[in-house]
Amino acid sequence: MKVGILGATGAVGQKFIRLLQGHPWFEIEALGASERSAGKKYKQAANWIEDVVLPESVKEMTVKNCDPAEFDKVDFVFSGLDSSVAGDIEKAFASAGIPVISNAKNYRQDPTVPLLIPEINPDHTELIKTQTFSKDGSGWIVTNPNCVAVPLSIALKPLHDVFGIDSLILTTMQAVSGAGYPGVASLDILGNVVPYISGEEPKVGPEARKLLSTLEGTDLKKPDFAVQATATRVPTINGHMISATVKFKNTPADIEEVKAAYANWKNPIELLDLPFAPKELYKLHEEEKYPQPRLHADWENGMQLHLGRLRKAEVFDVSFVAMAHNTIRGAAGGAILNAELLVKKGFLK
């Protein structure tokens, strides 16, 4: 399939380009960016920050305006656009009959737009059928969640299914790559922790609740658990860590019952043979010093969820840490997996 990338010169757009090299289903057909970059060769327009050489397949491509008329040869687009411009542009593409798989926040809480993690809520793709961006339904939008809501919701899913979540308190330790480029000033982050990330904390609860919703007809029945989140920036490069303490509606007998919830969980996409899906979604680390971002973020091509410090809590019921690669599982890689699922479900043809 021929794909376009919107926001191709930015950090997320560059990650899309890197991850799509050699993909068995998708081939990059068009790159879009701002008017400042449009008309230039990609190698001239982009300040390449990935830790691999700029791929030959894109360096000579001419960057286009993010205008549907210039993307007439694509089957769908990935959007790595900044939220300040994503809303109108993504709507224009969907209205023109070009499906959009977005990394931006603009449509995440739209009741007709799936907020999607394939292993967690693949049935939410049915919401696409309720969208009215294009008259014939050929254009639509699917989003992937915030880079913290992804590991949190994956970590909570088996527990919510078995015990039901009542409330949770969490603190995030978010890597600098999550701030994009140029990101956080070096004098702010080196040897330091910044205890606040603007706009981050309000996303976590609503997105987790939407992800863990039950689809009833064309409506989502959302769980009612409360979330108290504190988002911090720490001097790691890749891999967002979460420390969470959870209260359940049905208290587990012991920690072994909690471990069993993960061990017995059935992956709904296991048999779909999606190229970007990890062979094992959950890695439960028994050693107390694990997981660690530097050691584990890249496991399973950056698509695995790492759990550790799983223990009975003195306050609430259970505490754990969870970690995943923020720019792969939590951004571009997650969006690519969404596209693969949408191919299998017949929404992308």
Secondary structure, DSSP 8 states (H G I E B T S, - for coil): -EEEEETTTSHHHHHHHHHHTT-SS-EEEEEEE-TTTTTSBHHHH----SSS---HHHHT-B-EES-GGG-TT-SEEEE---HHHHHHHHHHHHHTT--EEE-SSTTTT-TTS-B--TTT-GGGGGGGGG--SSTTS---EEE---TTHHHHHHHHHHHHHHH-EEEEEEEEEE-GGGG-SS-S-HHHHTT--BS--TTTHHHHHHHHHHHT-EEETTEEE----EEEEEEEE-S-SS-EEEEEEEEESS--SSHHHHHHHHHT---TTGGG--TTS-S-SEEE--STT---HHHHTTHHHHT-EEEEEEEE-SSSSEEEEEEE-TTIIIIIHHHHHHHHHHHHTTS--
